[in-house]
Amino acid sequence: MLLQYAVDNMPFDKEHHVAELKLDGIRMIISTMDGLRLYTRHQNDVTNKFPELHDTPLPPGTVLDGELIVSDKQGKPDFEATMSRFQSRSSRAKATFCAFDIIRYKGIDVTGLPLSRRKELLYETFTETERYTKVRPAIGSTIQYYEAVSAQGLEGIVIKDLRSKYAVNTRSWAWQKVINWTYADVFITGMRQEQLGWLAAIEENGRIRPAGIIEFGINSEHKQALRSIQDKLVYKEDQFAKHFRPLIRARVKTRNWTKNGMLRSPVFEEFIL
């Protein structure tokens, strides 16, 4: 079951809806239907990558949906550390599985039950351990909860309809995400040759340095606007990109800045005149 973006990325208070913390990690399905198996959102079996999860408190016949995270020293989800743990055998960081929904309970498919009942079954299914936890809804106002989440620099929240069924492989309005975006003003310093992507850079200590590649949020009007003046901007060209003089500025939104000072999945917002 996949999420929609909330309208205008705004939190809302609504009857029969609850909010949960959006964990910044890797979506994961864990199954004990036929021994322990861990699957990514794209159905890749990654069981052997995470031996720390092999000592599972889950009873046979269980399938859970959740997020795999690695926490930083403050206990916050660390996406870079999670990806490092996922991609590198040298990482010693231990992952935690945070379950937020249940798909099978004692071998029975429970996707047709409302979320409120699935939550009850999830809480009954296993006792939490250091490596297995449960995501619980916030109590009180969703709007106030989002404000608190944003103030702590966390990724955002997910607002869920307690009456909703689990819609397999469906992007549903029953689950809506509200992202705590960070905004930045950048220079457009190039355009990739083979695929859509604008090179972004920022001014730092009196110099222009690369800050990432903008791949999202660019529509046909944006592309046409940049193409109409690109001949005046290009100062060199290689197999990778056409490189521009840093004359065009844009505003982007990003999940956060990486530890090495790069924009994480930046989304184009507008040109700055």
C-alpha positions in Angstrom: 0.0 0.0 0.0 1.5 3.3 -1.1 1.0 6.9 0.0 -0.3 10.0 -1.6 1.0 13.5 -0.9 -1.5 15.5 1.2 -3.0 18.4 -0.7 -0.6 21.4 -0.6 1.5 19.3 1.8 -0.6 20.5 4.7 -1.5 18.5 7.8 -5.2 18.3 8.8 -7.4 17.2 11.7 -10.2 14.9 10.6 -12.5 12.5 12.3 -11.5 8.8 12.0 -7.9 9.8 11.0 -4.7 9.4 12.9 -1.1 10.6 12.4 2.1 8.5 12.6 5.7 9.6 12.4 7.1 9.1 8.9 10.3 7.2 9.4 13.2 8.0 7.1 14.4 4.5 6.1 13.7 1.7 3.7 10.2 0.2 3.3 10.2 -3.4 4.3 7.9 -6.4 4.4 8.8 -9.1 7.0 7.2 -12.6 6.7 7.2 -15.7 8.8 4.9 -17.6 6.5 7.6 -20.0 5.5 10.5 -19.2 7.7 11.8 -15.6 8.2 12.0 -13.6 5.0 12.7 -9.8 4.5 11.5 -8.1 1.3 12.0 -4.6 0.0 9.2 -2.6 -1.6 10.4 -4.0 -5.0 10.1 -7.6 -3.7 13.8 -8.2 -3.4 14.7 -10.8 -0.8 17.2 -9.2 1.6 17.0 -11.6 4.5 20.7 -12.4 4.5 21.6 -8.7 4.6 20.3 -8.2 8.1 21.3 -11.0 10.5 20.5 -8.8 13.5 16.8 -9.3 12.5 17.0 -13.1 12.4 16.3 -13.4 16.1 12.6 -12.5 15.5 9.8 -12.2 18.1 7.3 -12.8 15.3 5.2 -15.9 15.5 4.8 -18.2 12.4 2.1 -17.0 9.9 2.8 -13.3 10.3 3.4 -10.7 7.6 4.2 -7.2 8.7 4.6 -3.9 6.8 7.0 -1.3 8.1 10.2 0.7 7.8 13.8 -0.5 8.3 15.9 2.2 10.0 19.3 2.9 11.5 19.2 5.5 14.2 21.8 8.2 14.9 23.2 9.0 18.3 20.1 11.1 19.1 17.8 8.2 18.3 16.5 9.8 15.1 16.3 7.8 11.8 19.4 8.3 9.8 18.7 7.7 6.1 22.3 7.9 5.0 23.3 5.4 7.7 20.4 3.2 6.6 21.5 3.2 3.0 25.1 2.6 4.0 24.0 -0.4 6.0 21.9 -1.7 3.1 24.6 -1.2 0.4 27.8 -2.0 2.3 28.9 -5.1 4.1 31.5 -3.1 6.0 28.8 -1.1 7.9 28.5 -2.2 11.5 25.4 -0.2 12.2 22.5 -2.3 13.3 19.1 -1.9 11.8 15.7 -1.8 13.5 12.4 -2.9 12.0 9.5 -0.6 12.8 6.1 -2.2 12.1 3.2 0.0 11.2 0.7 -2.5 9.7 -0.1 -6.2 9.5 -1.0 -8.1 6.4 -1.3 -11.6 7.7 -2.2 -12.7 11.3 -1.8 -16.4 12.3 -1.7 -17.2 8.6 -4.9 -15.3 7.8 -5.1 -12.5 5.3 -6.3 -9.4 7.2 -6.0 -6.8 4.5 -9.8 -6.6 4.3 -10.1 -5.4 7.9 -10.2 -1.7 8.8 -6.9 -0.2 9.9 -8.2 0.2 13.4 -8.6 -3.5 13.8 -5.3 -4.3 12.0 -3.6 -2.0 14.5 -5.1 -4.1 17.4 -3.8 -7.3 15.8 -0.4 -5.7 15.3 -0.1 -4.8 18.9 -1.1 -8.4 19.9 1.2 -10.1 17.5 4.6 -9.7 19.2 6.5 -8.2 22.1 8.9 -5.4 21.2 12.6 -6.0 21.3 15.7 -3.9 20.6 15.4 -4.7 16.9 11.6 -5.0 16.5 9.3 -2.1 17.4 5.7 -0.9 16.7 4.7 2.4 15.3 1.9 3.9 17.3 -0.4 6.8 16.2 0.0 10.1 17.9 -2.6 11.3 20.4 -4.3 14.6 19.9 -4.2 17.1 17.0 -2.5 16.0 13.8 -1.6 19.6 13.1 0.1 20.1 16.4 1.9 16.8 16.0 3.3 17.8 12.7 4.5 21.1 14.1 6.4 19.1 16.8 7.8 16.7 14.3 9.0 19.6 12.1 10.6 21.4 15.1 12.7 18.3 15.7 13.9 18.1 12.1 12.2 14.8 11.4 11.0 13.8 7.9 7.3 14.3 8.4 4.1 12.4 9.2 1.6 10.0 7.6 -2.1 10.6 8.1 -4.2 7.4 7.9 -7.9 6.7 7.8 -8.7 4.2 10.5 -11.6 2.8 8.4 -9.5 2.0 5.4 -8.6 -1.5 4.2 -5.0 -2.4 3.2 -4.9 -1.8 -0.6 -2.1 -4.0 -1.9 0.1 -2.3 -4.7 -2.2 0.7 -4.7 -1.4 4.4 -4.1 -4.3 5.3 -1.8 -5.7 8.6 -0.4 -6.3 6.6 2.8 -2.6 7.2 3.6 -1.4 10.7 3.0 2.1 12.0 3.7 3.1 15.4 4.8 6.8 16.1 4.3 8.9 18.5 6.4 10.7 20.0 3.4 13.8 22.1 3.6 14.1 24.9 1.0 17.2 26.2 -0.7 18.2 28.7 -3.4 20.7 27.3 -5.9 22.4 28.1 -9.2 21.6 26.0 -12.3 25.0 25.1 -13.6 24.3 22.6 -16.2 22.0 20.1 -18.0 22.6 16.4 -18.3 23.0 15.0 -21.8 21.3 11.7 -21.8 18.5 12.1 -19.2 16.5 14.8 -17.5 18.6 16.4 -14.8 19.8 19.9 -14.0 23.1 20.5 -12.2 22.6 22.5 -9.0 25.3 24.4 -7.1 25.5 26.8 -4.2 27.7 29.6 -3.2 29.9 28.8 -0.2 32.9 30.7 1.2 32.9 32.9 -1.9 33.0 29.9 -4.4 30.4 28.0 -6.4 30.4 24.3 -5.5 28.2 21.4 -6.8 25.2 20.6 -4.6 23.4 17.8 -6.5 21.1 17.1 -9.5 17.5 18.3 -9.8 15.4 15.5 -11.4 11.9 16.1 -10.0 9.4 18.9 -10.4 10.6 20.0 -13.8 7.7 20.4 -16.3 7.7 21.1 -20.0 7.5 24.9 -19.5 10.5 24.8 -17.2 12.5 22.8 -19.8 11.5 25.1 -22.6 12.4 28.2 -20.6 15.9 26.9 -19.9 16.5 25.6 -23.4 15.5 29.1 -24.8 18.6 30.7 -23.2 21.0 27.7 -22.8 23.2 28.8 -25.7 24.0 32.0 -23.9 24.9 30.0 -20.7 27.0 27.1 -22.0 30.8 27.5 -21.5 31.8 23.9 -22.0 30.2 20.5 -22.9 31.2 16.9 -22.3 29.6 13.5 -22.5 27.9 14.0 -19.1 26.4 17.5 -19.4 26.3 20.9 -20.9 27.9 23.2 -18.3 26.5 26.6 -17.6 27.9 29.8 -16.2 26.2 30.3 -12.8 23.8 33.0 -13.9 20.4 31.3 -13.5 19.0 30.7 -10.0 16.2 28.5 -8.8 14.4 27.6 -5.6 14.2 23.9 -4.7 12.8 21.8 -1.9 14.7 18.8 -0.5 14.2 16.2 2.2 17.4 17.4 3.9 21.1 18.0 3.2 23.5 15.0 3.2 26.5 14.9 5.5 28.7 15.9 2.6 26.7 18.9 1.8 24.5 17.7 -1.0 20.8 18.1 -1.6 18.9 14.9 -1.1 16.4 14.3 -4.0 15.8 18.0 -4.7 12.5 19.1 -6.3 12.4 22.1 -8.6 10.0 24.8 -7.3 10.6 28.0 -9.4 13.1 30.1 -11.1 14.4 33.1 -9.2 14.5 36.4 -11.1 
